[in-house]
Amino acid sequence: MGGHVQEAGTLPAELTRFIGRRRELSEARALLSRGRLVTLTGPGGIGKTRLALRLAADVRRSFPGGVWLVELAALTDGEQVAQTVAARLRVGREALSDPLPRLVEHLAGRRMLLVLDNCEQVLDGCAQLVATLLARSPELVVLATSRQALAVSGEHVFPVPPMTLPGPEAAAEHSEAVALFADRAAAVRPDYTLTAQNAAVAAEMCRRLDGVPLAIELAAARMRVLSAPQILSRLDDRFRLLDAGPRTAPPRQRALRAAIDWSHDLCTHQERLLWARLSVLSGGFDLEAAEQLCSGPGIDRSDVLALITGLVDKSVLTCEEQGTRMRYGMLETLRHYGQEQLAASGEEPALRARHRDYYHRMAAEAETAWFGPDQMAWFTRLRLEHANLQAALAYTTAEPGRAETAMSLAASLWSHPLGYGSFHEGRRWLGGALALDDGPSFPRAGALFVDGLVTVLQGDIGAARSRLEEYRATAEVLGAQQELARGAVHLEGLVALFQADFPRAIALLDEAFTRHQAAGDAGSAAVAACMLTSACVNVDDPEATRYAERFLALCEEHGAAWSRTHALWALGLDHYRRGLSPRAGTLVRQALRDKPLSYDQCGVAQCLEVLGWCAAAAGLFARAATLLGAADAAWQVAGSTLTGLGHLQTGHQKFESRLRKELDDATFEATTRAGRALTLEQAVTYALHDTAPTPPPAQEASAPLTPREREVADLLAEGLTNKDIAARLTISRRTAEGHVDRILTKMGFTSRAQVAAWIATHRT
């Protein structure tokens, strides 16, 4: 969009201000300097035409033969392409009957840039003409825009990305997308000026619209009759809302739906069917998921790859290599469109069920393989699939008659905090599943055990004991006391450990360790060995060394890389007990260095805590106090609290008491505050380097959110649900969820609870 007046043989004059796109212009200009055919691709409304026109204007001095724009959007017959180009280049009427020879003659010796706009409707005709002209006219350069590449030899394809959105550190008004909205909004509402207050609303609107220029301009056009918050609250029905483009714009640019209809029309019947079915997936997907979920009536499994290729070629899907897999994504607006098509087809319930079953199987497989050589790979995969796992849990807990499936799915993610995102999120899903049916069943027993485990790790001992009693009662009713006994002993030992009843914890956990070994459950035995190390350290029992070494040996025997980081921490803790603080620090730093930060905030918090103890033992009191603050913030982020973790509380109290004696009150408060202000990544960097610089001031480290995002985060810290936040701010629930999602991305967190904890910590 942006409107322009056409003049044959010249570039149109710009009627609206060109916003941003510096990087894209630079990269596309470099491609033009290296090749003779550059095609700007992307979905409808992404800004291909506007970018091409600005690029052509920027380089026009390099083309003494002129820069010529030929618009092809109105064509439906590839045979008309050569005639249209000939007419635009003023070749002459006699060329209309047989245009190609006259075009070649006309272009001979001319250094010219030919801009072919909207090639997708007549792709074959464009490709044939361009290939011929480039071969016979060595001075010709072609710049094309299309939703699909021309696939001509020598073509450089440049996918046009969405406009930039506000980043975690930059002010919202400095992003291209927000600047575009503000400029176009001011055109229809001269009194509209971007401020720190309304920039947050504009930024959220641009995020919800994926940074797509057409959608943003259509939203700005609505500022004639709606306020920005009103527009934002209505974006769930974006196709009806965004239908008021300029009368002079091409039909495909007057409404968001029309722009996507244009892409939909380019697709084959099977591609449209796949587009609709893929809309059931959230946050991206891989080929395996697409094949499993979307094959069926109308699409053979063997056809899925070719159809995905077609949708990528037509700019409906994006693709990015992540690890060893290619991952595909869809702009949210295109996903909305696909969901409408899926609902109209009547296939949605069946696709939702297949989605649920697929991710249930994935979670079960991850649980089975959690203590082994693929541990880190599973972490990465489940991290990528977090949105899909959430969607599967939400669908299952809302589906009548699926209580056991919901409990099984929620419980199977126990070993992967990333599956939930945090302890808080895990308890929410487990609680929702357990509330569906209180009848005794093995899935319920599993969910009770996992919920008890998570509540212990949160320091909520009362709730953990309640779950333990329910677990035992369920085992008795099922007649499975012997089968479930080792779980009960393990959980009871964990409760004792976190209550600082160390002799009882050692007895129970040692029994659990023996039972796990006898059952061949190496993963559970390793966890018990870790807990036994902590218990023994607290009573200065030399058996701590044996358990820590056994823990490490199990991890190395089974190739469990993530668990090994916990074993190194446990071994470091034992070395600290033995007065070997330098060696303890080395071991714990190695554990911290090897940890995947996004998956193990609780483990990071433990490492920061013990490294603080080691720093204090070495007389580095200011450093120790900084690590104390960082650990405190990390515990909050992890969804736990040190006051409920009896196995660390005693050491922590001694540590803090010593720091308060060694440092004056002002220094202690300032250094711990600086530590709390660090992000998780900054805290880890600080902890890993003995001579790390002083951490940044609290203001710099704790202000990555826009005013609106900070408002939402503050409400999270008050314990409000998404529904409550929506009511408080007078926005839709989906909009509230969108705010939370963007905050998570900015902060590098994986759950609402982590945001709430971080905000609560940074208020101090």
N, C-alpha and C positions, 0 to 999 in steps of 0.2 A: 504494500500500500504506500501511500505517500503522495499519490497523484502527480501526473505530469502531462504536458501538452506535447503532442507529437508533431514533428516537422520532417517530411520525407528527406532522407539523406543526411539528417543530422541527429545528434542525440537530443532527447527532450530536455527542456529546462526543468530543474527541480522546483517544486512548489512548496515542499516542506523541508525542514532542516534534516540533513543527514546526521545520524547519531552513531557514534562509536565505530566499531568494526576495524580498528586500526590493525590488529593482528591479522585478520582475514585479508584485508587489502594488501598488506605486505607479503603474505604468503602466496596469494593468488598472482600478484604482480611478478614475483620470482618465478612462478610456473610459466607465466606468459613469456618471460625472457628466455626460458629454456626450451620451450616447445611451441608448436604451432596450433595446437588444439587444446583448450582448457574448458572443461565442462563443470559448471557449478551445479551440484546436486543437493537435494534435500526435500523434505516434505512441503506440502503447500503452506504458504504463509511464513516460511522461515527467512525470507528476505533475499532470495536468489536474484531476482530482477533488479532490485535496488542496489545490491552489491555490484552486480555486473555493470550497471550504468555508471556508478561512481568510479569503478575500476577503469572502464573505458574512457571516461572523462580525464582521469589522471594520466593515462598513457597516450592520449590522442596526438601529442606532439611527435611521438615516435612513428606515426603513420601518415606520411604526406598524402597518401591516396585516400585518406579519410577514415572515419569511424562510422560504420553504418549499422543501424539497428533494424532488425527484421523481426516483427512479432508474428508468432505462428499459432497463438492460442486458439484463434478462430478456425483453423484448418482441421479437417477431419480426414482428408485424403492425401496420402503421401505424394501422389502425383502432382499436387499443387505446390509443393515446396519450392521447386526450382522456378516455377512461374512467379511465385510471390517474391522470391529473392531478386529475380531479374527486374520485376516491376519496381521494387524498392531501390535498386541500384540504378534505375533509369536507363536500362540497357536499350529500350526501344520496343515499340509495339510488335515489330517483326519477330522479336525473341519469344513472344508468348506461345507460339505454336511449337517451337523447338528450342527451348531456352538454354539447354546445357552448352551447346557449341558457342553461342553468343556470349554466355557468361564467362567461359574460359577465355574467349577473345578479349572481352572487356577487362578482365582481371590481369591480363598479361603485363608483366613488368610493374604492376602497381603494388606498392607497400601499403596494404589495407588491413584494417581490423573489421571483421564481420561479426556482429553480435546477433546470435540466433536465440530468441527468447521463447521459452515454453515449447521445447521440442518433444515433450513426452507423448502428445497426442498423435504425432506423425513421426515416430522415432525412426522407423525403417527408411522412410523417405529422406529424413535429415541425414542419417548415417550415410546413405548412398551418395547424396549430393556432396556432403563434406569430404568424404573419402576421395571423390573424383576431383573436386576443386583443389584440394590440398596437393594432390599428386600432380596436377597440371599447372598450378599457379604457385611457384615457389616463394613468392613474396607475400602470399596471403596468410593471415593469422585469424583463427576463428575462436571466439569466446561464446560458449553456449550455456544456456540454463535449461535444466531439465530435472524432473523427478527421478529420472533413470539415465544412467550413462549411455552414450551413443555406441560404445563398444567398437570404436574405430581405431585402427592401428596408430600408435603415437599419441593417443588421447591421455591427457593428465586430468584425473578426476579429483575435484576439490569438494568434499562434503561441507556444506555450509552449516555451522553449528547454531544453536540458539544464542541469543544475546546473553552476555554475561550477567549473572545474578549476584546479589551482595554476598561477599565472602565473610568468613568469621571475623576478620579484623577490619575490613573496609566499611565505611559508612554506606548506608543503603543508597543514598543519593549519588554515589560515585559509580554505581553499576550502570552498564549500558541499558539494561531493560528498564530500570526505574527512570533513568534520564529520558528514555523514549516516551514512557507513560506521562511523565511530567510535561514534556514538550507538547504532546498531542492533547493532553487534558487542558493545558493553558490556552490552546487554540479554540476550544469550545467553551471554556470557562475562564475568561481573562483574569478573574480574581484568584485562580488556583496557583499557589506557589508551594513548592516543596519545602517542608520544614522537618525538623528532627522528629516532630510528633507524627505527622501524616506520612512520612517516608516509610515507616514500619508497615502501614497498611498497603502502600504502593508496592513495597518489596514483597510482601506476602502474596499479593495479587499476581505479581510477575512470576513468582515461583509456581503458583498454582497453574499458571498458563505456560509453564515450561520455558519461559523466555522467548516465546515465539512472537515475532514482531506483529504479524497480522492480528493475532489474538489480543495483544496488548493495545494495539491501535483501536480495535473494535471496542475494547473495554473503555478506553479513554473517551471514545465517542459517546458512550453512555453517561459521561459526566454532565451532559446537558440536563439530564432529568434525575440522576441518582447521585448520591454521595459515594465516595470511594468505599467506605465500609459497607454500604448497601450492595454495591457491585460485588465486593468480595464475598459477602454472605450468600450471593445468588449464583456463584460459579459452579455449584453442583449441577445446575441446569444451564451449563454454559452455551449450549447450542441454541437455545431459545433466547438467551440474554444477548449473545454477541451476533446480532443480525442486522446491524444498523450502520453499515459502511456507507461511504459517499456514493451518491447516485451516479457520479461520473466514473467510478471505479469499474473494472470488469466484473461481471456477475460473480466470478469465483472469489472476488475479494470483498464482496459486500456482506458476507456472512461466514462465520467460522465453519458451519456445516457445509456450505457450498465448497469451501476450499478442500475439505476432507472428502466430500462426495467426488470431487475431481480425481483425487487419488484412488478412491474406491472404484471408480469407473475404469481406471487403468488396469485393475487387477483381473485376473481370470476368476472363474467361479470358484475353483479350488483355493486360490489365494485369499479370496474374500472369506471363505469358510474357515480357513486356518486363522486369519486375522481375528475373526469373532471368537474362535475357541481359545486362542492365545490370550485373550483379554482376561481370562480367569486367573492368570498368573500375576503375581505381584513382585515388584522389585527386580525384574529380570529373570532369565531362565537359560538353561543350556539345551543342547540338542536332544539329550536323553529325555528330559522332561517334556519337550514338545512332542517327541515321538510317542511317548507313553500316553500322554493326555489327549493329544489332538488327532491321532489316527483313529479310524473307524469309518462309519458310513460316509462315503464321498471322498475319503482321503486314505490311501494305503500308507502303511508305515514307511515303506520304501520311497514314497513320494515326498515325505516331510522335508527332507534336506533341500530338495530342489525348490519346493514352495517357499521355504525360509529364504533361500537365495533370491528368489523372485521378489519377496517382500523387502529384503535388504536392498536389492537393486532399485526398487521403486520408492525407497526412502521411508517405508512404513516402519521398518525395524532398524535399529542400530546394532552394531556388533563390536565387541571389544575382547581381546584375549586376556584372560585372567588365570594365571597359573598355567595349567596344561589344558584348559578348556576354553573354548570360545563361548562367550556369554552374550545373549541377545537382550535388547530392551526396546521399549516402546514409549514414546512421549505420552504423558498422562491424558492429553486431549485425544490422541489416537486410541488409547485404551478405553476411554469413555465411549467413543464411537463404536469400538468393537463390542463393548458390553451391551450397547443398545441392540446391535445386530444379533448378538448371542441370545438376549432375552426374547427378541422377536422370533427367533428360530425355534424356540421351545426346548433347546438343548441345555439350557443353563443348569437345571437341577442335576442332570447326569454328569455334566462337566465338573460341577462343584464337588460331587461325590468322588469322581475320579481323582480330582486334585487332592481331596482329603486323604484318600487311600494311598496315593503315591507318596505324599509327605509323611504319612504314618509309617509306611514301610521304610522310608529313608531314615526316620528317627530311630526305628527299631534296629536297623542295620548299624547305625552309628553307635547305639548303646552296646550292641554285641561286640563291636570292634574297638571300643573306646580305649582299652588298655593294650595297645599294640603298636606296631610300626607305622600305622596310618593315622595315629592320634592327631597329629598336627594337620594332616590333610583333611580329616573329618572336621576339625575346628574351622578350617578355612571354608569348607563347603557349607557347613551349617551357618556360618556367619553370612555368607552370600545369600543363603536361602532364608534368612531371618524373617523377611516380610512374608514369604510363602508359608513358613511354619506358623507365623502369627495368624495368617488368613485361615489355615487349616484348623488351628485351635479354635478360632472364633466361630467358624462354620460348624465344627463338631459340637462345641458346647451349646450352640443355639439350635441344634437339630434334635427333634424329639426321638427318644428311643436309642440314642447313641452314647449313653452315659459311660459304658465300659470302654468304648473306643476313645472317648474324650479322656478318661482317666489313664488309659494305656499310653496315649500319645503324650499327654502332659508329663507322665512319670518317666517315659523313655528318654527324655532330654536331661535327666538328672546330672549326668556326668559332663554336660556341656552348658555352662552358664550362658553361653552365647545363644543357645537355643531359646532361652527365655529373654536374655538381655540383662537380667539382674535377679537377685534373690526376691526382690519385691514382685517383679513381674512373674517369676516362677510360682510364687505363692498365690498370686491372683489367678493364674490359669489352673493350678492344682485345686484351689478352693472352689473355683467355678465348676470344675469337673466333679469334684467330690460331692458338691451340693445337688447334683442331678439325680443321684440315687444312693441311698444309704444302705442298700442291701449288701450282704457279704459276697465278695467275689475276689478272685485272685487279682484282677486289675485294680480293684479298690484297695486291696492290701498293699500292692505296689505303690499306689498313689499316696496312701497314708504314710508309708515308710519314707518316701521321697519328701513329702511335705514336712514330716518330722525332721528329716535331715536339714532341709533348708531353714526351718525355724530355729534349729540349734545354731546354724552358721550365722543367723541374724542376731543371735543372743536372746531370742524369745523363748526362754526355757519353759515357762508355763505352758505355752502352746505346744512345745515339743513333747512335754510329758503327756499332754492330752492326746496327741496323735499316737504316741507310743502305746498308751492304754487301748485306744481304738484298734491299733494294729494287732495287739495281742488278742483282743476279744474276737477280731475277725478271723485270726488264725485258728482260734479254738472252735469257732462255729464251722469253719471249713474243714476241721479235722486235720489241719496241716501244721500243728505246733512244731513238730520236728523239722519240717521243711523250712519254716519261716523263723525258727528259733535263732539262727545265727544273725539274722537281721535285727531281731529284737535285742540281742545281747550287744551287738555293735552300736545300735542307737542309744541304748541305755548307758553304755560306756562313754559315748560321746557327750551325753547330757551331764554325766558326772564330771567329765573333763572340763566342760565349759562352766560348770558350777564350782570349779576349783577343788573338787573332792578327789584329789589325785590318787590316794591309795585305792579307792573303789574303782576309779577310772582304769588304773593299771590292771587290776584283777579282771574286770569285764572285757577290756580291749584285748588283753592277752588271750582270754578264752575265745573271743571273736576271731582273732588272728589265727589261732589253732584250727578253729572250725572252717574258716575260709580256705586255709591251706588244704585241709582234708577234703574239702569239696572241689578242689582244683580251681578256685576262684582267685586267681593271682591279683586281679585289680583290687578287689575288696581287701585282700590280705595286705596289699601295699598301702591302702588308705589307713588300715588299722595300725600298721607299723609307723606311719607318720604321726598318728595321734598318740601312740605309745611313746614315741620320742619326746613329744611335748610334755606328756605327763611325767615322764622320768626326769626330764630336765628340771621341772619345778620342785622336785624333792631331792635333787642332786643325786639321782640314782645312776650309777655307772652303766646300767643296762641300756641307758639312752643310746650309747654308742652302738651297741649290738643292733638295736632296732633301726637306727638311722642307716647303718651299713646294710642291713637286710632290705630296707626300703629301696636304697639305691641299687642294690644287686637285682631286685625284682624288676625295676624299671629298665635297667640295661639288658637284662635277660630277654625281656619282651619288646624292647625297642620303643618304649613309651616315652617320647621326648618331652612332652609337657609334664607328665608326672615326675620325670627326672628333675625338672626345675624345683619341684617341691621337695624332692629327696635331697638336693643340694642345700636347700634352705634348712631342712631338718638337720643335716650334718653340720651346717654352719652354726645352728642353734646349740648343738651339742658341744662344738668347739668353744663357743662363748661360755657355756657352763664350766668347761674345763680351764677357763682363763686364757684361752688361746685366741684373743680377739682379732689380731691381724689375719690369722688364717680363717677365722670365722667370717670376717669381712670379705675376704677373697672368694670364699664359697658362695656367700649370699649375693655378691655382685655378679658372679657367674650365673646364678639362678635368675637374677633379674635381667641380665643381658639376653638370656635365651627365652624369656617369656614373651608370648604374644599378648601385647598390652590390652588389646580390645577384648580378649577372651578371659582374662584372669585378673580382674582388678583386686579381688581379695588376696590373691597370691602376691601381687605387687605391694599391697598394703603391708602384708607380713614382712616382706623384704625390707621395705623402708623402715619399718619399726625396728627390726633387729640391727640394721645398719646404723640407726641412730644410737642404739645401745653400744655398738662397737666404737662409734665416734666419741661417745662420752668416755668410754674406757681408755681411749687414746688421749684424752684431755682436750679434744676438739669440741668445746662446749657450744660455741655459736653454731657450728655445723650440725651438731647433734640436735640442737633446738630447732633448726630449720627442718631437719628430717622428721622431727617429732610433729611439727605442723603439717608437713607433707603427708605423713602417715595418717594423721587425723583426717585430712581431707580425703585421702584414698579410701579409708574405711567407710566414710560417708558415701562416696561414689559407688563402692561395692555393695551398698545396701546393708551394711552391717554396722555394728558399734562395738568399740573395744570394751566398753563397760560390761558387755555380756559375754566376753570371750575370756573366761577364767584362766585358760592356759597361758595367756599372754599378759593378763592384767597385773599379776604380781610383779613381773619383770618391768612392766611399763611404769608402775607406781614408783619403784625404786629408781628407775631411770629419770623420771620427771622430778622426783624429790631432789636428786643430786643436782640436776640442772638448775633448779630454783636456788639452791645453795651457792652454786658456782657463778651464777649470773645475777646481776641486779634485775629488779622487776621490769624496768623499762626495756632492757636488752632482751630479756626472756620473751616478753610480749611481742616486741618488734620482730624478733627472729622467727618465732613460731607463726606469727601472722604472715610473714613473708613466705614461709613454707606452705601454709594453707592456701595461699594465693596462686601457687604453681598449678598448672595443668598437670595431668598425669604424665604426659610425655616430658614436660619440663622437669618434674620431680625425678623421673627415672634418669634423665640426663645428668642432673645434679648429683644424684646418688652414685652414679657409675664413675664419677671423676673425683678423685681425692682433692684436686686443686681447682674444682669448679668455681666459676665466678659467682659473685653474690647474685641471688635470684632477683628477677625484676620486681619493681614495686607492685603492690597489690592492684593498683588501678590498671596497670598495663596488662596484667595477666588475667584479670577477672572481668573484662568488658568486651567480650566477643559478640554479645547479643545486641540486636536492635532494641529500641525502646519497647516495641510491641512484644518482641520475643521475651524480653526481660519481664514484662508484665505477665505473660503466660507462665514463665518459669517461676515467678513468685507465687502464682496461684497453685502451681504444682507443689511447691514447698509447703503450702498450707494444707495439702492433702486432697485437693479437689480433683475429681475425675474429669475426663474430657467433656462429659455431658455438663458437669457443673461449670467448667470453664466457659463453655459455649453460652450457657445461660447468663453468667456473670458479665461477659463481654458482648452479649447480644449478637452472637454469630452462630453459624450452623455447627453441628457437632463435627461434621467432616472438616470444616475449616479449623476448628480447634485441634483436631487430630493432625491436620497439615502443619499447624504451628509447631506442635510437639515434634513431628518428624523432622522439620527443618532444624529445630534446636538440637536434636540428637546428632544430626549430621555435622553441624557446626562444632559441637563440643566433643565429637568423637566418642559419644556414648551410645549405648544400645537399648536404653529403656527410659521411661518417664521418671522412674524412681531415682535413677542416677542423677538426672537433672535436678530433681527436687533436693536431693542430698547435697549436691554441689552448691546450689543456691543458698541452702540453709547454712552451709559452712562459710560461704563468702559474705554472709551478712554480718559476721562477727568482726 
